[in-house]
């Protein structure tokens, strides 16, 4: 393969930058630029393009790409790494495409498709939980789980087929009951692993949580409290928020794109009316809509806050200003919070996280397979459906034929997924999401 080069660290001011070179001529470029042979396993300090560099060399296949790799570590900032990169390109390398280093790791067998995707998930992770999910996928846990389900389905299918070929009196005592128990356990695991895959896919996308309600309902104060910073202007003047304000926050481990919106009301003000239209657009696109209603005396609720959102929660704000009568009138389990004192915020976070968990586990038409978790979830759910359709979840002694057919079908579905081939389009979509230096 030709030799590629790119800056592997984020652009901008920083202590250290890394320029990575990979390919057949990586060591040759190193010698031409640094004036010495690359020494794998040794650290060298050399002057490259007028910049002092730490030079690290990795001999194939003991590198990220499984190719000869050289890394030049230099001072950070904009100029130094660009000068070294230009020298590498002038020395015979070409500029790497987005994600090309990881693509080469995939093509050379260092990473599987799922692991390559997990690398991107780890880079993009906004919460500890999202990072842990990515690390688990990078270690191969989801793929191992699917393979174990496949192997159990094959084993059960084989045992049932054997049972159908011999006299019923030759079956071990309790055989049918054992098959039923193992089939039910497999079906439960398939469903559980599918739900986990859906959660991982949702964790990657993040969730859109929108605060909507009447003017002065306390949306901006609630937004600031959940974001733990004063991003939105808080005022007693109605209609202060004219445009959506966003922040990424961690809610129960979920990366949440939290949006504060303009108050919903009829208005002749052209700018405010546009803000209301944007609120309605955000509300209809939300994964979770938080309908905000104030407990303050004289506050107006807005009954139309849901706007077709797939999941809506109602939260009653300004609890610190509420009368005893207003609090007593709330239904059991109602969410009541005070952004000022913090009371009720943890309960609201838990409610949002719980709604996201439930929503993520649901199979949805708009979550068509576009990555490893979605593909795996679809295969596991199809295998579940095959078991349900073939055996109805109740594999009595008289239904071994149906059970065998169902198990064989489930094994076939899982086997097809495990042996899936990845098209050029799938690979292009994956690796184009990486930065150039990865």
LUMNU-202887 format. One record per residue (C-alpha): residue in one letter; x, y, z. Coordinates in steps of 0.001 Angstrom, whole numbers, plus 500000, padded with zeros to 6 digits. Example, Ala and Ser with C-alpha at 12.3 -4.5 7.8 and 13.67 -1.06 7.14 Angstrom:
<lozas>
A512300495500507800;S513670498940507140;
</lozas>
This chain:
<lozas>
X500000500000500000;X501056503589499509;X502225505555502510;X499838507966504230;X500385510764506740;X498188512993508880;X498115514995512083;X496688512562514620;X495903515058517388;X493250517754517595;X494133520948515768;X494833524034517831;X496748525140520852;X498142522287522937;X501241520923524583;X502028518118522140;X500969517214518606;X501448513908516796;X502006513404513081;X501435509783512071;X502895508064508982;X501878504546507912;X502800502391504955;X505616500677503108;X507772503797502938;X507184505050506493;X510679504092507638;X512221505563504470;X510463508870505048;X511660508824508645;X515269508379507509;X515004511138504908;X513422513606507361;X515157512737510630;X518535511719509189;X518553508348510954;X517041504910510507;X513773504164512288;X514393502129515434;X511315500185516572;X511113499949520339;X513508502878520778;X512810506562521363;X514786509099519346;X514886512886519536;X515515514474516151;X515071517734514299;X512437517403511552;X511569520359509313;X513146522697511840;X511115521269514724;X512420519202517635;X510570515867517635;X510339512659519591;X510361509888516975;X508640506557517618;X508718503663515158;X506524500539515013;X507472497606512799;X504659495784510994;X502550494036512137;X503094495482515622;X501288498767515023;X497752500121514953;X497492499641511190;X499603496433511078;X501940498384508761;X505260500132509363;X504323503244511338;X506326506273512440;X505000508951514783;X506584512370515125;X505700514024518449;X506302517754518373;X505200520961520070;X501481521599519760;X499770524522518077;X498993525205514462;X502412525662512846;X504782522931514082;X502640519879513190;X501717521370509823;X505376521894508958;X506169518280509814;X503151516998507893;X504199519008504830;X507702517545505098;X506234514013505228;X504153514658502122;X507098516251500330;X509069513167501370;X506764510757499562;X503613510274501670;X500136511399500725;X497554512983502993;X495364510332504606;X491632510264504053;X489245510509506986;X489493507341509048;X492063505750506742;X494377504615509550;X491537502706511218;X490351501478507823;X493786499966507256;X493646498401510724;X490356496810509652;X491569495683506230;X494762494250507725;X492876492260510357;X493783494329513413;X490139495269514045;X486815493723513102;X483998495908511788;X482337496074515204;X485626496998516884;X486343499707514308;X482923501159514963;X483560500933518707;X486748503003518290;X484621505792516834;X482057505401519608;X484838505739522182;X486165508883520522;X482673510392520392;X481617509300523896;X480224512191525953;X479600510268529173;X481391507632531233;X478638505152530495;X478904505727526745;X482669505185526999;X482163501942528953;X479712500711526299;X482282501470523600;X485093499766525513;X482928496670525936;X482266496584522203;X485966497149521471;X486748494128523656;X484310492075521586;X481630491488524237;X478580492044521958;X480012489856519191;X480854487147521744;X477294487268523079;X475769486855519613;X478096483963518822;X477201482225522102;X473503482578521270;X474177481123517825;X476103478183519254;X473327477421521750;X470703477601518985;X472748475180516847;X473227472820519792;X469520472800520654;X468516472388517032;X470856469401516692;X469538467763519848;X465932468207518761;X466680466830515286;X468351463802516877;X465348463275519172;X463011463249516191;X465074460540514520;X464901458019517366;X462148456213519199;X460425458338521824;X461149455700524443;X464876456140523930;X464808459816524950;X466381460610528322;X463934461297531122;X462961464956531195;X464328465646527710;X461312467668526558;X461263469738529738;X464989470384529396;X464544471534525806;X461714473823526854;X463770475380529655;X466828475891527479;X464723477294524652;X463038479752527011;X466420480757528447;X467828481309524963;X464811483351523965;X465224485505527086;X468912486040526356;X468206486963522748;X465732489603523928;X468131490895526574;X471074491150524199;X468892492865521581;X467824495434524165;X471480496012525090;X472350496549521411;X469521499051521068;X470785500901524136;X474298501066522713;X472998502414519396;X470930505021521226;X473912505863523431;X475947506607520307;X473298508872518809;X472568510659522058;X469055511755522942;X467185514956522184;X465385516161525321;X463331519312524857;X461877521600527534;X458616523154526351;X455789525056527975;X454178528452528481;X456230531626528969;X457599532044532511;X456993528370533299;X460561528066534557;X462087526369531518;X465269528442531431;X465901528056535165;X465352524318534844;X467663524197531806;X470430525961533749;X469962523637536722;X470161520483534599;X473111521834532601;X474770522999535837;X475722526323534269;X474025529628533542;X473513529308529806;X469972530640529424;X468819534114530443;X466295533976533285;X463807536814533564;X460314537490534864;X459530539145531527;X457491536787529365;X459015535843526019;X462655536366527042;X463747533150525278;X463246533722521559;X465482530994520153;X466496527489521209;X469491527149523538;X471300523817523699;X473772522016525935;X475081518449526090;X474524516994529557;X474968513648531283;X471658512323532604;X471950508902534190;X474871508097531900;X472937509115528780;X474476511774526520;X471580514207526271;X471216517160523949;X469105519358526213;X467172522186524551;X465505525196526152;X462825526681523906;X460688529778523488;X457449529856525454;X454386528475523683;X451696531116523288;X449796533090520688;X451725536228519739;X451731538918517098;X455429539574517574;X457083538218514415;X460342537225516118;X458607535535519045;X456241533756516646;X459262532308514830;X460603531163518193;X457303529393518882;X457474527658515492;X460972526459516312;X459778525210519679;X457086523159517977;X459646521740515525;X461999520724518352;X459085519255520325;X457984517063517430;X461573515808516916;X462294515155520599;X463088511718521981;X461768512961525310;X459622516067525657;X459560517620529114;X456344519618529383;X457062522337531934;X454237523726534075;X454708526230536869;X453297525758540373;X453529529479541013;X450170531113541723;X448534532423538560;X450800530467536189;X449353529203532911;X449814525643531719;X450068524849528029;X448036521774527201;X449483521418523700;X453070520923524794;X453339517260523711;X453095518001519957;X453311514373518955;X456580513616520748;X457074509851521204;X457521510257524962;X456500513143527195;X457068513887530866;X455313516634532779;X457343518477535384;X455946521066537783;X458443523831538466;X458899526551541112;X458073524173543932;X459642526628546373;X456938529181545432;X453995526750545470;X451212526908548041;X450346523889550143;X447078523640548265;X448856523530544897;X451218520789546082;X448367518798547599;X446483518942544295;X449287517204542399;X448617513569541469;X450613510843543180;X454066510441541660;X454009513845539967;X457393515430539293;X457732518698541209;X461043520557541216;X462687523749542344;X465527524948540157;X466415527395542923;X466854524866545739;X467551521778543629;X464689519849545198;X463276517211542864;X466036517517540234;X467422514029540886;X463945512549540563;X463537514353537237;X466919513096536012;X465945509550536992;X462609509890535184;X464312511121532009;X466943508346532167;X464238505727532736;X462226506998529780;X465347506884527599;X466104503304528689;X462606502209527803;X462574504052524505;X466001502747523458;X464961499133523943;X461940499455521719;X462349498310518141;X461471501256515943;X460892501600512224;X463156504647512067;X466099502758513601;X466902500771510483;X470245498933510618;X473039501406509881;X475781500104512167;X476950497066514105;X474614497461517140;X471544498021514976;X472390495071512718;X472994492819515709;X469783493956517402;X467796493289514230;X469264489780513933;X468605488966517596;X465038490280517368;X464430488265514195;X465719485145515969;X463329485880518855;X460460486239516417;X461382482932514794;X461265481150518149;X457961482772519051;X456369481989515698;X457575478407515594;X457011477304519150;X454867479951520732;X457153479910523742;X455590476659524969;X457543473659523711;X455604470709525010;X456563467123524209;X454147467012521326;X455608470090519621;X459202469000519082;X458833469285515318;X457747472929515598;X460431473578518187;X463098472071515945;X462003474140512955;X461939477303515083;X465378476674516540;X466844475874513131;X465413479105511755;X466821481119514688;X470244479545514240;X470157480351510523;X469359484016511216;X472144484359513776;X474606482490511568;X473879484794508647;X474591487778510883;X477866486365512203;X479062485657508681;X477868488993507322;X479901490604504586;X480381494353504713;X479785496252501507;X481985499063500232;X479190501514501020;X479030500369504650;X482796500754505024;X482757504188503414;X479977505378505740;X481849504112508780;X485365505368508112;X484260508732506699;X482947509563510187;X486486509462511630;X488846512419511735;X491708512494509240;X494425511397511696;X492525508311512870;
</lozas>
